[in-house]
């Protein structure tokens, strides 16, 4: 059996004998082609410059999309608010930036076995594919599942950049408001992990108290820790957390803009909402390893006792049908977006609690109409993403 080394050697010898070996300047030309493709924004040519196929090619495409969105956002923000404003709007390093801002003359190409290494503004290697030199991208994930996760994250950042670009183009948008919106959405993409110091929940009452404390403290991990949840359920519950925290953001914005009296007029009190989980406002019914908790103004929830700790059972609140699961997440994301956008409206000159109430009501009604259509479409078309309680998420 021929080894991979022998096969590559024979292929190289065959090309040389046939006179079709790569030209001496081929690596330089490959780098020049990539720089040109980045300069003119040619997505297909950029992907073709790399030795990637399948899902890895999709990752490179998602990186290119992010790069284009970042450049457009920077141009719009700096054009509107000045050259220094762009520094406030950054999530990750812009892909391909080192190569795009370089020239081929800055690189040194060195043959190394059956690859060519290059050093300069960017360092890497090239591999021969179908008689052409293509750049390696060794940092890319190898499994399709991980590629999908990376693509989702890159796409989410791209959407964030595109949204900021649109907002920056609105006459009513100030730099302060734009930064607030950006930081809020960025925090959703990259939540700070807080090491939870919540007490051990040896009673159902403590479990509810831990949930309330986590929500009041903005402790995502603490909130998720009170549930006996699999990965798919954790994804859904994470969106629940985002939605609740957006309510908190709106409540804070209203209080800062209008003061206690104006906040009372608006009618949103986050801490009062959370007080509904206090022990004196909940009815408990414990039966061995199961317990039912019923808030005085809410629906019953079940808890399981696992290794001496009471954990919330999410099965009643998290859909198992793939279509309903996707639709539920979409609704939660829409609710979060509405609350964040209305929170940004609170600081506008001339705004009153009554006007803000009206804006919130209209946004909700519009969203309900749109969500009804989207929900039905998702339920009809959703692939089976939930299989035995496992969903691939970033």
C-alpha positions in Angstrom: 0.0 0.0 0.0 1.4 3.4 -1.0 1.8 5.9 1.8 0.5 9.4 1.5 4.2 10.5 1.1 4.7 8.2 -1.8 1.5 9.3 -3.5 2.4 13.0 -3.2 5.9 12.3 -4.5 4.7 10.4 -7.5 2.2 13.2 -8.3 4.9 15.8 -8.1 7.2 13.9 -10.3 4.5 13.3 -12.9 3.8 17.1 -13.0 7.4 17.9 -13.5 7.9 15.3 -16.2 4.8 16.6 -18.0 6.1 20.1 -17.8 3.0 21.3 -15.9 4.6 22.0 -12.5 3.7 25.2 -10.7 5.4 28.3 -11.9 8.1 29.8 -9.7 6.0 32.8 -8.8 2.8 30.8 -8.1 2.8 31.4 -4.3 3.3 35.1 -4.8 0.4 35.1 -7.3 -1.8 33.2 -4.9 -1.2 35.9 -2.2 -1.8 38.7 -4.7 -5.1 37.2 -5.8 -6.3 37.0 -2.2 -5.3 40.6 -1.5 -7.1 41.7 -4.7 -10.2 39.7 -3.8 -10.4 41.3 -0.3 -9.9 44.7 -1.8 -12.7 44.4 -4.3 -15.0 42.4 -1.9 -15.2 39.2 -3.9 -16.6 36.6 -1.5 -16.2 33.6 -3.8 -12.6 34.5 -4.8 -11.7 34.8 -1.1 -13.1 31.4 -0.3 -11.4 29.9 -3.3 -8.0 31.2 -2.1 -8.1 28.8 0.8 -7.6 25.0 0.9 -11.1 24.5 2.4 -14.3 22.6 1.3 -17.7 21.9 2.8 -18.4 23.4 6.2 -15.0 24.9 6.5 -15.6 26.9 3.3 -18.8 28.1 4.9 -16.9 29.3 7.9 -14.5 31.3 5.7 -17.6 32.8 3.9 -19.1 33.8 7.3 -15.8 35.4 8.2 -15.8 37.4 5.0 -19.4 38.5 5.6 -18.5 39.7 9.1 -15.5 41.6 7.7 -17.7 43.4 5.1 -20.3 44.3 7.8 -17.6 45.6 10.1 -16.1 47.8 7.4 -19.5 49.2 6.5 -20.4 49.9 10.1 -17.1 51.6 10.7 -17.5 53.8 7.6 -21.1 54.8 8.7 -20.2 55.4 12.4 -17.0 57.4 11.7 -18.7 59.3 8.8 -21.6 60.3 11.1 -19.9 60.8 14.5 -16.2 61.4 13.7 -13.0 59.3 13.2 -12.6 58.4 16.8 -16.2 57.1 17.3 -15.4 53.7 15.6 -13.4 52.5 18.5 -16.5 52.0 20.6 -18.0 49.4 18.2 -15.8 46.4 18.2 -16.5 42.8 19.1 -13.7 40.8 17.6 -10.7 41.4 15.4 -11.8 42.0 11.7 -11.0 38.8 9.8 -8.3 38.9 7.1 -7.3 42.5 8.1 -3.6 41.8 8.2 -3.6 40.3 4.7 -5.9 42.9 3.3 -3.8 45.8 4.4 -0.5 44.3 3.1 1.2 43.9 -0.2 2.8 40.7 -1.6 6.2 42.3 -1.5 6.1 42.3 2.3 6.1 38.5 2.4 8.8 35.9 2.4 7.9 32.5 0.9 9.9 29.4 1.9 9.5 25.9 0.5 9.1 23.4 3.3 8.5 19.8 2.1 5.3 19.8 0.2 4.0 23.1 1.5 5.2 26.7 1.3 5.4 28.8 4.4 5.1 32.6 4.3 6.0 35.2 6.9 5.3 38.9 6.9 2.3 41.0 8.1 0.5 37.6 8.4 2.2 34.2 8.8 0.9 30.9 7.5 1.4 28.2 4.9 0.2 27.2 1.4 -0.7 23.8 0.0 -1.0 22.6 -3.6 -4.5 21.8 -4.6 -5.3 20.8 -8.2 -2.0 22.4 -9.4 -2.8 25.6 -7.6 -1.3 27.0 -4.4 -4.0 27.7 -1.8 -3.6 29.1 1.7 -4.1 26.8 4.7 -6.4 27.8 7.5 -5.3 25.6 10.3 -7.3 27.4 13.0 -10.7 26.3 11.5 -12.7 23.7 13.4 -12.7 20.2 11.9 -16.1 18.8 12.8 -19.3 20.0 11.0 -21.0 20.5 14.3 -18.4 22.9 15.5 -18.2 24.7 12.2 -22.0 25.2 12.4 -21.6 26.7 15.9 -18.8 29.0 14.7 -20.9 30.1 11.7 -23.9 30.9 14.0 -21.7 33.1 16.3 -20.1 34.9 13.3 -23.5 35.5 11.7 -24.8 36.9 15.0 -22.0 39.4 15.2 -22.6 40.3 11.5 -26.2 41.0 12.3 -25.1 43.1 15.2 -22.8 45.2 13.0 -25.5 45.5 10.3 -28.1 46.7 12.9 -25.7 49.3 14.3 -25.0 50.5 10.7 -28.7 51.1 10.2 -29.2 52.8 13.5 -26.1 55.1 12.9 -27.8 56.3 9.7 -30.9 57.5 11.5 -31.2 61.2 12.2 -32.6 60.7 15.7 -29.7 58.4 16.9 -27.1 60.0 19.1 -23.7 58.4 19.8 -24.6 57.8 23.4 -27.7 55.9 22.4 -25.8 53.9 19.7 -23.1 52.9 22.2 -25.8 51.8 24.7 -27.6 49.7 22.1 -24.3 48.2 21.0 -23.2 47.2 24.5 -26.5 45.7 25.3 -26.6 43.5 22.2 -22.9 42.6 22.6 -23.6 41.5 26.2 -26.2 39.1 24.9 -23.7 37.6 22.4 -20.9 37.4 25.0 -22.5 37.2 28.4 -20.2 37.6 31.4 -19.9 34.4 33.3 -20.5 35.1 36.9 -19.4 32.4 39.3 -22.5 31.7 41.3 -22.3 32.0 45.1 -26.0 30.9 45.6 -26.7 28.8 48.7 -27.3 25.1 48.2 -31.0 24.6 47.6 -31.9 21.9 50.1 -35.5 23.1 50.1 -37.9 24.1 47.2 -38.1 27.5 48.9 -34.4 28.1 48.5 -34.5 27.1 44.8 -37.0 29.8 44.1 -35.1 32.3 46.2 -31.9 31.4 44.3 -33.7 32.0 41.0 -35.0 35.4 42.2 -31.5 36.4 43.5 -29.8 35.4 40.2 -32.3 37.4 38.1 -31.9 40.5 40.4 -28.1 40.2 40.2 -27.9 39.6 36.5 -26.3 36.2 37.1 -27.0 34.1 34.0 -25.1 31.0 35.3 -26.9 31.2 38.6 -30.3 31.3 36.9 -29.5 28.3 34.8 -28.1 26.4 37.8 -31.5 26.2 39.4 -32.8 24.0 36.5 -32.3 20.3 35.8 -31.9 21.1 32.1 -30.2 19.5 29.1 -28.3 21.6 26.5 -31.4 22.3 24.4 -33.4 23.4 27.4 -30.5 25.6 28.6 -30.5 27.3 25.2 -34.2 28.1 25.6 -33.8 29.2 29.2 -30.9 31.4 28.3 -33.3 33.3 26.0 -35.8 33.5 28.8 -33.0 35.1 30.9 -32.2 37.5 28.1 -35.8 38.6 27.9 -36.2 39.1 31.6 -33.0 41.1 31.8 -34.3 43.3 28.9 -37.3 44.0 31.1 -34.9 45.1 33.8 -33.0 47.3 31.4 -36.3 49.1 30.4 -37.2 49.5 34.1 -33.9 51.1 34.8 -34.1 53.4 31.8 -37.6 54.6 32.8 -36.5 55.3 36.4 -33.4 57.2 35.2 -35.4 59.2 32.7 -38.6 60.0 34.7 -37.8 59.4 38.4 -39.9 57.4 40.8 -43.2 59.1 40.0 -42.7 58.8 36.3 -41.7 55.1 36.7 -44.9 54.5 38.7 -46.9 56.1 35.9 -45.2 53.9 33.4 -46.2 50.9 35.5 -43.1 48.6 35.3 -41.4 47.6 38.5 -38.8 44.9 38.0 -38.1 44.3 41.7 -41.8 43.9 42.4 -42.1 41.4 39.6 -39.3 39.4 41.1 -40.9 39.6 44.6 -43.5 37.2 43.3 -41.0 34.4 43.9 -40.5 35.2 47.6 -41.3 32.4 50.0 -44.3 34.2 51.5 -45.9 34.6 48.1 -45.6 31.0 46.9 -47.5 27.9 47.8 -45.4 24.7 48.1 -46.5 21.1 48.0 -43.7 18.7 48.6 -44.2 14.9 48.0 -41.0 12.9 48.3 -38.6 13.6 45.4 -41.1 15.9 43.7 -42.5 19.3 44.7 -45.0 21.7 43.2 -44.7 25.4 43.6 -47.5 27.8 42.8 -47.0 31.6 42.9 -50.1 33.4 44.0 -50.1 35.2 40.6 -48.7 32.5 38.4 -48.8 28.9 37.2 -47.6 25.8 38.9 -44.0 24.6 38.4 -42.4 21.3 39.3 -39.1 20.6 41.1 -37.1 17.4 41.4 -34.8 16.5 44.3 -31.5 15.3 42.8 -28.6 14.4 45.1 -30.2 16.3 48.0 -30.7 19.5 45.9 -34.1 20.8 44.6 -33.9 21.8 40.9 -36.6 23.2 38.7 -38.1 20.9 36.1 -38.1 22.8 32.8 -40.0 20.3 30.8 -43.4 22.0 31.1 -42.0 25.4 30.0 -39.6 24.4 27.2 -41.2 23.1 24.0 -40.0 19.7 22.7 -41.6 20.1 19.2 -38.8 21.5 16.9 -41.2 24.1 15.3 -42.5 25.3 18.7 -39.0 25.4 20.1 -37.8 27.7 17.3 -40.9 29.8 17.5 -40.6 30.2 21.2 -37.0 31.4 20.9 -38.0 33.8 18.2 -40.7 35.3 20.5 -38.3 35.7 23.4 -35.7 37.4 21.1 -38.4 39.7 19.7 -39.5 40.6 23.3 -35.9 41.4 24.3 -35.4 43.5 21.2 -38.5 45.6 21.8 -37.7 46.2 25.5 -34.1 47.3 24.6 -35.3 49.6 21.8 -38.0 51.2 24.0 -35.4 51.6 26.8 -33.3 53.6 24.4 -36.3 55.8 23.6 -36.7 56.8 27.2 -33.9 59.3 27.2 -35.1 61.3 24.2 -35.9 64.9 24.7 -39.6 65.5 25.2 -40.3 61.9 26.1 -42.9 61.2 28.8 -44.0 58.0 30.6 -47.3 58.2 28.7 -45.6 58.5 25.3 -43.3 55.7 26.1 -46.2 53.5 27.2 -47.8 54.2 23.8 -44.6 53.4 21.9 -44.2 50.1 23.8 -47.8 49.1 23.2 -47.5 49.8 19.4 -44.2 47.9 19.2 -45.8 44.9 21.0 -48.9 44.9 18.7 -46.7 45.1 15.6 -44.5 42.3 16.8 -47.4 40.0 17.7 -48.8 40.3 14.2 -45.4 39.6 12.6 -44.6 36.8 15.1 -47.9 35.0 14.4 -46.9 34.7 10.8 -43.2 33.7 11.6 -44.3 31.2 14.2 -46.5 29.3 11.8 -43.8 29.3 9.2 -41.1 28.1 11.6 -43.4 25.3 12.9 -44.1 24.2 9.3 -40.5 24.3 8.1 -38.3 23.7 11.2 -35.8 20.8 10.8 -35.7 18.3 13.6 -33.1 20.0 15.8 -34.1 18.4 19.1 -33.1 14.8 19.3 -33.3 13.2 22.7 -32.9 16.5 24.4 -29.7 17.6 22.6 -29.3 20.7 20.4 -26.0 21.9 19.0 -25.4 25.4 20.2 -22.3 27.7 20.3 
